[in-house]
Each structure stands twice: as structure tokens, then as C-alpha cells.
Amino acid sequence: MADNTFKDEEQVDNGSIRRVLVVDDSRLQRRILVASLKKWGFEVTEAESGEAAMEICNQNPPDLILSDWMMPGMNGLEFCREFREKSKESYSYFILLTSKSEKNEIAEGLDAGADDFLTKPVSSDELRARISAGERILRMQRELSEKNRIVSDTLDELQRVYDAIDKDLVQARKIQQSLVPELSRDFGSSSVSLLLKPCGHIGGDLVGMFSPGVNRLGFYSIDVSGHGITSAMMTARLGGYLSSTHFDQNVAMEKRFNRFYALRQPEEVASLLNARLIADTGIEEYFTMAYCTVDLRSGLLKMVQAGHPHPLVLRKDGTTEFIGEGGVPVGLLPDIPYSQMETVLEPGDRLLLYSDGFTEARLENGEMLEPEGLLELIEKCDSKHSGQEFLDDLYWNLTQVMSSEYGLEDDVSATVFEYNGV
């Protein structure tokens, strides 16, 4: 009874051996092999030389190749080597038929790409056993190839998704940058300069300034909880609440006598922002803030600190002073009373508002920079630099001391006000 073990439908679907190519310059040897293979249910193609076999393989690679080693022209070893070089996409099991049995010759065949060897004259039982072994290997190889294809397709799809997200984030970064249209601006003889360095495409820090009229100025530094898209969306919202162009939307201003805008007291601004965030259900984010107003005629500075790092006063005489009493972040708890403090700046004094991206930056030793480290960075800044140059210098000094392993883990931002009178 004919044995069709190799030909059932499930094996074909699983990538088992179905088509066989027999290559031998001996017609008799080919007939013997072909007869056995057809009896076992295989589709068999014959070739009398390596060159003819290559033409067949170029058109339709078989599942299994049985090739004699010694042939005129292109021998079996050369055929095997060329076949492997050209058949990159699909894999065929290759058995060399040879009278050679020396180890170095077998190694030569394996190096050329052969999978197995059969010594002539070929035993029918041994041939069937070697084909069965080859079929198991071929099935596993094709299963692996299919899994690799699925992985590759999945990675390609993930790359497309990532590229789309990356494109959106690049656009989101441009939108977020538009919230800070000016990085530096003069107000009479005084000036405000801003620094905003997100640790990713977009960040949760926000800095800004606005002036409703001559000698009146407000500026701030904000750090929204968390990172990424959610925090960035909150900064966009806060940018509207503290708009430098649309005073009617700016909660830090109020219109008086239907003629001009005036700055609200800083403590009132913090309370208004807190009430708005608490009233919005579903929003879990909160933010820290240092918000200041200054009268450029007198140098009187009023400030509310809501959980933000303590602002730093840099006096003209070289002394420094951290000011503020901490306070509670905005949007964390309802009905929180905010208080403000006052100080007087003299011409030549500077006030630095900064986010904890500075003081909590990780150093090479694993420790954080802390406020003391910030003072050391400021001492390293060029004394001739002011405004934007000072902030750029300060940030560069930070990058020189922070951990190369962790890099920038949080957004870094700062606002510096330089008072030189009106």
C-alpha cells in the first residue's frame, strides 16, 4: 500500500515538503530517486546539471533539493553555494548526495549551505528518514519566518503610529512655544527674560509676562504636575488665563471705569485660579506658581508663592536672598487662603523665578542640585551677562553638572526680572 505520509493537507498548510528537485547527471540515478519520491506522494522535478537546476530554482524554488556532489560543469557544492546566495526570501532544505565521507569534505559542504548528506548508493529507508528530519526543520524554519514577518509588520505599524504621534507632538510643541511669544522684553529701563526647556517634545512648565500700562508689570513661573501631553494641555489653558495679549481673558487683570486695565493683587490671582481649577470636574492636575507684580517707579514687588521653589533675589551688591513662605499649589484643595509678601528692589537688583527642574536636577553623584547648588551655578555665570544671556548661561552651567546617565528628567524654566527703575 502506498505511503502518503508527506502529502496530507495539514502538512502542506504547515509548510511541509511537497515539491522536490532531483539534480544528477546520471539518468539512472535520477530515475531511481524520482520513482521513490513519486511513490511517497511528492511532486518531483528533474535536472541533469547544476546550471539547469539553477534555472528551475530561479523560477520556482522547491521545498527540497537532492543534488549529486560530483557533476560536470557546476558541481553540487557550487550549485548549493549559488542557490543559497540567490534564495534569500524562502528557505529550501538541501541534501547533498555524495560518496565522500571525510570530515573536512562534509564541513566544506555545510559551509556551502548544505543541510544534510546522503552517501551513495542511497538507501530508500534512510532517504525517507532524512526527508522527515528535513521536513521538521523546514516547518520550524517557516513558522519562525512567519512569526518574524508578523513581528516585522507589527513593528512597521508601530513605527507608522509613532511617526504620526511624533508629527503631532512636533506641532504641539510649536503651539506651546506660541504661548511664550517673547523671550525677552524691556519695560523702560527694566526687563523680563524667560527660559523654557521641556524635557520632551512638550512640557508642563510655563513662564510669561504682561503689562497693562506704563510702570505696571506682572510676570510668573508655573510648573504643572506630571509630564507629557496632559500637563502640556494644562499649560495651554493657563496661557489663556494669563494672556499677554488678550487682557479681557487674563484673570490677573481687571477693567476699571471701562477705560483701562489694572493688575489684581497676586494673592487674589492665585485664589481665582484655584477656584477655576477646583470647579472643573475631571481635572486632577494642579500646579505650583510664583507670580509677581512690580511698580517700576518705586521698585515695590508683590509676590504670591503657591508651592513653587523660593524665588531668589540677587542684589546689586552681590548678596542673595531666597524669599517666600512656600504656600499650597493651585488646584490642589478648595478655598485655600493665599497670602502675598512684599519687598523693595533697588536699581541693579534682579529677581529669579525658577522651576524645580533646576534644584531637583540629578548630579553625577546621584544627589540633587538643591538651592545651594543653584547659587553655585549662578556664581559661575559671566558677570557681564544679563537678561537672556544670563539665563542661557545658567542653563548651560546646569547641563555641565547634571548626570549624563539620567539627563534632563524634568522641564526646566525660569523668569528673571532685572530692575533698573523706569
QUIQUI-V271061 format. One record per residue. N is the residue number from 0. RES is the residue in three letters. PSI is psi as a letter, one per 40 degrees, with the letter a starting at -180 (NA if undefined). D_CENTER is the distance of its C-alpha to the mean C-alpha in whole Angstrom. Layout:
((N | RES | PSI | D_CENTER) (N | RES | PSI | D_CENTER))
This chain:
((0 | MET | h | 63) (1 | ALA | h | 60) (2 | ASP | h | 57) (3 | ASN | f | 54) (4 | THR | d | 51) (5 | PHE | e | 49) (6 | LYS | e | 49) (7 | ASP | i | 48) (8 | GLU | d | 46) (9 | GLU | d | 43) (10 | GLN | d | 43) (11 | VAL | d | 43) (12 | ASP | d | 40) (13 | ASN | e | 38) (14 | GLY | f | 38) (15 | SER | i | 42) (16 | ILE | h | 44) (17 | ARG | d | 46) (18 | ARG | h | 47) (19 | VAL | h | 48) (20 | LEU | h | 49) (21 | VAL | h | 52) (22 | VAL | h | 53) (23 | ASP | h | 56) (24 | ASP | e | 59) (25 | SER | h | 61) (26 | ARG | d | 62) (27 | LEU | d | 64) (28 | GLN | d | 61) (29 | ARG | d | 59) (30 | ARG | d | 61) (31 | ILE | d | 61) (32 | LEU | d | 58) (33 | VAL | d | 57) (34 | ALA | d | 60) (35 | SER | d | 58) (36 | LEU | d | 55) (37 | LYS | d | 56) (38 | LYS | d | 58) (39 | TRP | e | 55) (40 | GLY | e | 54) (41 | PHE | i | 51) (42 | GLU | h | 51) (43 | VAL | h | 52) (44 | THR | i | 52) (45 | GLU | i | 54) (46 | ALA | h | 54) (47 | GLU | e | 57) (48 | SER | i | 54) (49 | GLY | d | 51) (50 | GLU | d | 51) (51 | ALA | d | 52) (52 | ALA | d | 49) (53 | MET | d | 46) (54 | GLU | d | 47) (55 | ILE | d | 47) (56 | CYS | d | 44) (57 | ASN | d | 42) (58 | GLN | d | 44) (59 | ASN | g | 43) (60 | PRO | h | 42) (61 | PRO | i | 44) (62 | ASP | d | 42) (63 | LEU | h | 45) (64 | ILE | h | 47) (65 | LEU | h | 50) (66 | SER | h | 51) (67 | ASP | i | 54) (68 | TRP | d | 53) (69 | MET | h | 56) (70 | MET | i | 57) (71 | PRO | i | 58) (72 | GLY | b | 56) (73 | MET | h | 52) (74 | ASN | i | 52) (75 | GLY | d | 50) (76 | LEU | d | 48) (77 | GLU | d | 47) (78 | PHE | d | 47) (79 | CYS | d | 44) (80 | ARG | d | 42) (81 | GLU | d | 42) (82 | PHE | d | 41) (83 | ARG | d | 38) (84 | GLU | d | 37) (85 | LYS | d | 37) (86 | SER | g | 36) (87 | LYS | d | 32) (88 | GLU | d | 31) (89 | SER | i | 34) (90 | TYR | h | 36) (91 | SER | i | 40) (92 | TYR | h | 42) (93 | PHE | h | 44) (94 | ILE | h | 47) (95 | LEU | h | 49) (96 | LEU | h | 53) (97 | THR | i | 55) (98 | SER | e | 58) (99 | LYS | i | 56) (100 | SER | e | 55) (101 | GLU | i | 55) (102 | LYS | d | 51) (103 | ASN | d | 50) (104 | GLU | d | 51) (105 | ILE | d | 49) (106 | ALA | d | 46) (107 | GLU | d | 46) (108 | GLY | d | 46) (109 | LEU | d | 43) (110 | ASP | d | 41) (111 | ALA | e | 42) (112 | GLY | e | 40) (113 | ALA | i | 43) (114 | ASP | d | 42) (115 | ASP | i | 46) (116 | PHE | i | 49) (117 | LEU | h | 53) (118 | THR | h | 56) (119 | LYS | i | 59) (120 | PRO | i | 61) (121 | VAL | h | 58) (122 | SER | h | 59) (123 | SER | d | 58) (124 | ASP | d | 57) (125 | GLU | d | 55) (126 | LEU | d | 53) (127 | ARG | d | 53) (128 | ALA | d | 51) (129 | ARG | d | 49) (130 | ILE | d | 48) (131 | SER | d | 47) (132 | ALA | d | 45) (133 | GLY | d | 43) (134 | GLU | d | 43) (135 | ARG | d | 41) (136 | ILE | d | 39) (137 | LEU | d | 38) (138 | ARG | d | 37) (139 | MET | d | 35) (140 | GLN | d | 33) (141 | ARG | d | 33) (142 | GLU | d | 31) (143 | LEU | d | 29) (144 | SER | d | 28) (145 | GLU | d | 28) (146 | LYS | d | 25) (147 | ASN | d | 23) (148 | ARG | d | 24) (149 | ILE | d | 23) (150 | VAL | d | 19) (151 | SER | d | 19) (152 | ASP | d | 20) (153 | THR | d | 17) (154 | LEU | d | 14) (155 | ASP | d | 15) (156 | GLU | d | 16) (157 | LEU | d | 12) (158 | GLN | d | 11) (159 | ARG | d | 13) (160 | VAL | d | 12) (161 | TYR | d | 8) (162 | ASP | d | 10) (163 | ALA | d | 12) (164 | ILE | d | 10) (165 | ASP | d | 8) (166 | LYS | d | 12) (167 | ASP | d | 13) (168 | LEU | d | 11) (169 | VAL | d | 12) (170 | GLN | d | 16) (171 | ALA | d | 15) (172 | ARG | d | 15) (173 | LYS | d | 18) (174 | ILE | d | 20) (175 | GLN | d | 19) (176 | GLN | d | 20) (177 | SER | e | 23) (178 | LEU | e | 24) (179 | VAL | g | 25) (180 | PRO | d | 27) (181 | GLU | h | 29) (182 | LEU | e | 28) (183 | SER | i | 31) (184 | ARG | h | 34) (185 | ASP | i | 38) (186 | PHE | g | 40) (187 | GLY | b | 44) (188 | SER | e | 44) (189 | SER | i | 41) (190 | SER | i | 37) (191 | VAL | h | 34) (192 | SER | i | 30) (193 | LEU | i | 27) (194 | LEU | h | 24) (195 | LEU | h | 20) (196 | LYS | g | 17) (197 | PRO | i | 14) (198 | CYS | e | 12) (199 | GLY | a | 9) (200 | HIS | d | 9) (201 | ILE | i | 12) (202 | GLY | a | 14) (203 | GLY | e | 17) (204 | ASP | i | 20) (205 | LEU | h | 23) (206 | VAL | i | 25) (207 | GLY | i | 28) (208 | MET | i | 32) (209 | PHE | i | 35) (210 | SER | h | 39) (211 | PRO | e | 41) (212 | GLY | i | 44) (213 | VAL | h | 46) (214 | ASN | e | 45) (215 | ARG | h | 43) (216 | LEU | h | 39) (217 | GLY | i | 37) (218 | PHE | i | 33) (219 | TYR | i | 30) (220 | SER | h | 27) (221 | ILE | i | 25) (222 | ASP | h | 23) (223 | VAL | i | 21) (224 | SER | i | 21) (225 | GLY | a | 17) (226 | HIS | i | 14) (227 | GLY | a | 12) (228 | ILE | d | 14) (229 | THR | d | 17) (230 | SER | d | 17) (231 | ALA | d | 17) (232 | MET | d | 19) (233 | MET | d | 22) (234 | THR | d | 22) (235 | ALA | d | 22) (236 | ARG | d | 25) (237 | LEU | d | 27) (238 | GLY | d | 26) (239 | GLY | d | 29) (240 | TYR | d | 31) (241 | LEU | f | 31) (242 | SER | h | 32) (243 | SER | e | 33) (244 | THR | d | 34) (245 | HIS | g | 36) (246 | PHE | d | 38) (247 | ASP | e | 39) (248 | GLN | e | 36) (249 | ASN | h | 35) (250 | VAL | e | 36) (251 | ALA | e | 37) (252 | MET | i | 40) (253 | GLU | i | 43) (254 | LYS | h | 46) (255 | ARG | h | 49) (256 | PHE | f | 52) (257 | ASN | f | 50) (258 | ARG | d | 50) (259 | PHE | i | 48) (260 | TYR | i | 44) (261 | ALA | i | 45) (262 | LEU | h | 42) (263 | ARG | i | 42) (264 | GLN | i | 42) (265 | PRO | d | 39) (266 | GLU | d | 40) (267 | GLU | d | 41) (268 | VAL | d | 37) (269 | ALA | d | 35) (270 | SER | d | 38) (271 | LEU | d | 37) (272 | LEU | d | 33) (273 | ASN | d | 34) (274 | ALA | d | 36) (275 | ARG | d | 34) (276 | LEU | d | 31) (277 | ILE | d | 33) (278 | ALA | d | 35) (279 | ASP | h | 32) (280 | THR | i | 31) (281 | GLY | e | 28) (282 | ILE | h | 26) (283 | GLU | e | 25) (284 | GLU | i | 24) (285 | TYR | i | 26) (286 | PHE | i | 25) (287 | THR | i | 27) (288 | MET | i | 29) (289 | ALA | h | 31) (290 | TYR | h | 34) (291 | CYS | i | 36) (292 | THR | i | 39) (293 | VAL | i | 42) (294 | ASP | h | 45) (295 | LEU | e | 45) (296 | ARG | d | 49) (297 | SER | e | 49) (298 | GLY | e | 46) (299 | LEU | h | 46) (300 | LEU | h | 42) (301 | LYS | h | 42) (302 | MET | i | 38) (303 | VAL | h | 37) (304 | GLN | h | 34) (305 | ALA | g | 32) (306 | GLY | e | 31) (307 | HIS | i | 29) (308 | PRO | i | 29) (309 | HIS | h | 33) (310 | PRO | i | 33) (311 | LEU | h | 35) (312 | VAL | h | 38) (313 | LEU | h | 38) (314 | ARG | i | 42) (315 | LYS | d | 44) (316 | ASP | e | 46) (317 | GLY | e | 43) (318 | THR | i | 43) (319 | THR | i | 40) (320 | GLU | h | 40) (321 | PHE | h | 37) (322 | ILE | i | 38) (323 | GLY | i | 38) (324 | GLU | e | 38) (325 | GLY | c | 35) (326 | GLY | i | 35) (327 | VAL | h | 34) (328 | PRO | i | 30) (329 | VAL | h | 31) (330 | GLY | e | 30) (331 | LEU | d | 31) (332 | LEU | i | 34) (333 | PRO | i | 37) (334 | ASP | f | 40) (335 | ILE | h | 39) (336 | PRO | h | 41) (337 | TYR | i | 39) (338 | SER | i | 42) (339 | GLN | i | 41) (340 | MET | i | 42) (341 | GLU | i | 44) (342 | THR | i | 44) (343 | VAL | h | 46) (344 | LEU | i | 44) (345 | GLU | i | 47) (346 | PRO | h | 46) (347 | GLY | e | 44) (348 | ASP | i | 42) (349 | ARG | i | 38) (350 | LEU | h | 36) (351 | LEU | h | 32) (352 | LEU | h | 30) (353 | TYR | i | 27) (354 | SER | i | 24) (355 | ASP | e | 23) (356 | GLY | d | 20) (357 | PHE | c | 23) (358 | THR | d | 25) (359 | GLU | e | 23) (360 | ALA | h | 21) (361 | ARG | h | 21) (362 | LEU | i | 23) (363 | GLU | d | 23) (364 | ASN | e | 26) (365 | GLY | e | 24) (366 | GLU | i | 26) (367 | MET | i | 25) (368 | LEU | d | 26) (369 | GLU | i | 28) (370 | PRO | d | 31) (371 | GLU | d | 33) (372 | GLY | d | 30) (373 | LEU | d | 29) (374 | LEU | d | 33) (375 | GLU | d | 33) (376 | LEU | d | 30) (377 | ILE | d | 32) (378 | GLU | d | 35) (379 | LYS | e | 33) (380 | CYS | i | 33) (381 | ASP | h | 35) (382 | SER | e | 38) (383 | LYS | e | 38) (384 | HIS | i | 35) (385 | SER | i | 35) (386 | GLY | b | 33) (387 | GLN | d | 30) (388 | GLU | d | 30) (389 | PHE | d | 31) (390 | LEU | d | 28) (391 | ASP | d | 26) (392 | ASP | d | 28) (393 | LEU | d | 27) (394 | TYR | d | 23) (395 | TRP | d | 24) (396 | ASN | d | 26) (397 | LEU | d | 23) (398 | THR | d | 21) (399 | GLN | d | 23) (400 | VAL | e | 24) (401 | MET | i | 21) (402 | SER | h | 19) (403 | SER | d | 18) (404 | GLU | d | 16) (405 | TYR | d | 15) (406 | GLY | a | 14) (407 | LEU | h | 14) (408 | GLU | e | 14) (409 | ASP | i | 15) (410 | ASP | i | 16) (411 | VAL | h | 19) (412 | SER | i | 22) (413 | ALA | i | 26) (414 | THR | h | 29) (415 | VAL | h | 32) (416 | PHE | h | 35) (417 | GLU | h | 38) (418 | TYR | h | 41) (419 | ASN | f | 44) (420 | GLY | a | 46) (421 | VAL | NA | 47))
